[in-house]
Amino acid sequence: MSFEVPESLLGTQQHRTARDLSDYLVHMTTSPQSLASVITSGRIEARNRFGLGRRLDMVEKKHLSACFTEMPLSELDRLRNRGKSWGIAFKREFILRQGGQRVWYLDTDKSPYQALHLLKESAFENRDWASPVWNITPFVDQRNPGTYAFDWEREWRVVGGISFDLEDIVLVIGLDGVEPLFHEDFSIGAPYYNARDMTYQWDGDTIPEVGPNMDAILEEFHGAYLTPENAEIPYDSEDGYSWLGCAACYETEDALEDLLPNAPWEIKAALADHLNQISTQWASREEVDSRGDED
């Protein structure tokens, strides 16, 4: 069943009014919590093997891929039956730059499939794991009508997964409600101060589940770093904290980069804005805890 989406989100540059084409490639997840985890990590991981060589452990890494669909946004409702109702969309050009390619569905009883199968079998028998054929097999699925046919998914794959910044996301999609949600102006929210508990909590804004993820990251940060006061760094009213001989001094941004090297820069910037209100300098808890071991 298709549903209505804004006309501006349909078609392509060449065919603006087409309802069977799309400029977007969409990665779908099973829940808003899973989507929030993807957003805050800035990664779509390649967790599963796909393609003709997926069963061969010797070329496992060549077949671990992240998956996308180029189905028009109005047709994404088909994926509900596969348990996927939440997703993010990227421009096709972005996925191409990441190494993405559309999946080639080949009928098992036709010559293109049989020719590729022979090349694969030859490379396997010769133990030629560097053969160029393994650069093709991740993007090829066999099509066996009646038993195995998923060409309706119009799938794309990226071997090894992708990293992205939030500015690369063009749409956040939710299909769980009665009306589908297409957020073009995505926001990760911001922390707010709870005067009763004297604590900060994160408001997830567009996707509320982003909030608990950001809170979890902050908890992880405080588990790894201490303020100078909590690290018991000596303080002088004129010279400030005396770090020398006590611990290394980390600026907030450097500590976040060390803790979250792959997170989107927007996530790290939002966390830094919050943490800098507490302290602009931090000590590694591991280094502070090990000070007494040097006897």
N, C-alpha and C positions, 0 to 999 in steps of 0.2 A: 504494500500500500504506500503510495506516495503522499506527500503533504506539501503545503505551500511554504515557500521560503521567499524572502525578498528577491525581487527580480535582479537586483544588483549582484547577487551571489550566484546567479546561474549563468550558463554559457561560458564562452572563452573569448579571448581577445579577437579572434577571427570571426566568431559566430556568437554575438552577444545575446541573441534571443533563443539560442539552442537549449533545449531542456534535457538532452541526452549527453551533453558534454560539460566538463568542469575544468576550471583552472586550478582547482584545489586537490591536494592529496591529504587524506584524513587517516589518522591513527586512532582506532577505537579501543576503549578499555571497558572493563566490566562494571565499574562503579566510580562514583565521584571521588572516593578515597584513593583509588588507583590513579585516577587522573591527577589529583592533587599531588601525589607522590612523583609522578612524571614531571609535572610543572616545576616543583621546587628543586628537583634534582637536575633539570636541564638535560635529561638523557632519556632516550627511548632505547632500552637495552635489547640486544639480540639474544634472546634466551632460548630459542628453539631452532632446530635445523629444518631447512626447507629445500626443495628441489630434487633432482634426479639422484644426486650423490649423497643425500642426507643420511643414509644408513651406514656410510663408510666412516669409521672413526679416524682414519688416516687423513681425511680432508674435512674434519669436523668444522674447523674455524672458517673454512671457505663457504660453509652452508648455514652458519648461525646468522640469522637475519632479523631485522625489524620489518614489520608489515604495514602497508598502507592500502587504501582503496581510492580509485579515481571515480567511483560512482558519483553521479551528481548529488548534491546535498539533499535534494527532494526525494531521493531514493534510499537514503541511509537507513530508513526504517526497516528495511529487509534484514539488517544485521541484528535487530532485537531478538530474532529467533535463535541467534547464536550467542545470546547473552551479552551483547555489547551495545551499550546505550550512551556512553560518554566518550568524547574524543576531542582532539585538537587538529586543526587544519593548517597546512603550510602551502605556500605557492609551489607549483610544480617545479619552477626553476630552482628553488632552494633544495628540494630533494634530489634533483639532478646533480647539483653541485656536491652533494653528499655521496654521490655514487649510486643513487637509486636508479632502478630500471623496472619497466613493466614486466610482468610475468608472461611467459609464452606458453600457452596451453596447446599441447600437441596430442592428437589422436594416436593411440598406441598402434593402430593398424595401418598407419600412413607412413610414407617414405621419410618425411622430415624427422619424425620421432625415431624411426628405425636406424637412420643414418647417425643421429646423435648418440643413440644407444650403443651402436657399434664403436664409436669413438671413445665413449666412456669405458666400455668393456676392455678395449685395447689398452687404454691407459692403466686400468686396474690390473690387468694381467701382466703388464710390464712394470708394475709398481712405479709408474711415472706420476708422482704426486705433484710435479711442477708443470704438468701438461696444461696448455691453455684451455682444454675442455672443462677443467674445474672452475674456470671463470665464467662459464656459460651455465653449467648445471644448476647453480642456485636459483636461476631465473626461469627454469623450465619445469612445468608440471605436466605429468601425463594426464590425458583426458580419456576417460573410459565411460562413455555414455551409459547411464543406467546404474553404474556402481560408483564412479568417482568423476564428478564434473563440477568444478567450482569456478568456472570461467565467469559466472555471473558476478563474482566478487570484484572483478576488474582490479586485480591486485598488483601492487608495486612492492619491491623489496629493496632494502639497503643492507648489504652484508656488513656485519660488525656493529649495527645500530647507528644512531645519530646523536650528536650534541647540538643544543640550540640555546639561544637567548630568548627571552620573552618577546622581544621585538620581532622575532621570526614567526611567532604565532599570529595567524591572521583571523582565526576563529576558535572559540571554545564552544563545544556542542554538547547539548544534553537532550536525550530523547526519552527520559523516564516519565516526564509529566504528560498531561493531556496535550499541551501545546509544546512543540519542540523549541528549544532554546538555542539561539545563534548569537553569541556575544562577540561583537567586533571590537568593542572597547573593553578589553580584558583588564582587570585589576586584581592584584594580590592582597589588597586591603592594607591595614596598618595596625600597629599595637594601640590599645587603649588602656588607660590607667584605672584600675579598680581601687577606689579610695577606701573601701571597707577592708579589703585584704592587703592593700598597699602593694599590689603586684600588677604587672602588665600582662595582658592577654592579647592575642592576635585576632583581629576581625578579618575573615577570609574574603569578604566582599563578593566578587563575581561567583566564585566557587567557595562556599563557606568552609569546605573541608580543607582548604589551603591553610586555614588558621591553625588547626591542630598540628599540621606539618611544620609550620613556622615555629610554633611553641616547642615542638620536639627538637628542632634544630637549635633553638636558644638554650634548651636544657642540655643538649649535647655540648654546646659551647661552654656553658658554665661548669660542666663536668671536666672540661679540658683546660680552662683558663681561669685565673683568679685576678681580682683587682689588686693593685699594689698594697692596699690596706689589708685585704684578706691574706695576701701572700707574706705579710709582715715585712715589707720592704721598709727600711729606715727612712724617716721623713724629716727634712729640715725646712723650717719656715722660709728660709731665704733661698736655699738651693733646690728645694723639692725632694723628690725621691732619689735615694742613693742606690742605684741598681747594681753598681759594680761589686762583684764578689758575691752577690745574692742570687741573681737570676738574670736571664735575658729579658729585655723589654720588648714587647710586641705592640705595635700600633694595632688598633681594632681591625683595620682593613687587612693588615698582614696576617693577623691571627685567623681571620675568616678565610683568607686565601689558602692558608696552610690546612685548615680544617675541611674546607669545601672547595677543592681546586676545580671541580667540574660544574659547580652550580652556576646558573645564569648570573651575569653581572648585576642584573636588576634585583635579584634575590639578595645577593651579598650587600648591595648598596642599601636596601631597605633594612636589613639586619644591622648594618653599621650605623645607620641613623638612630636606631633604637639603642644599641649598645653604647654609643658615644655619649648618650645622656647619663649613663652609669659611670663609665670611665673611658678615656681615650687610650689608656695603656693597660697592658695585661701581662701576667706571668704564666708560664706553662705550669699547670698543676703537677705534672709528672716531674718536672725539674725541681719545683719547690719541695715536693715530697721526698725527693732523693737527697736533699741537702744533708740530712743527718747520717747518710750512709758513708760519707767520706771521712772516716776516722782512721 
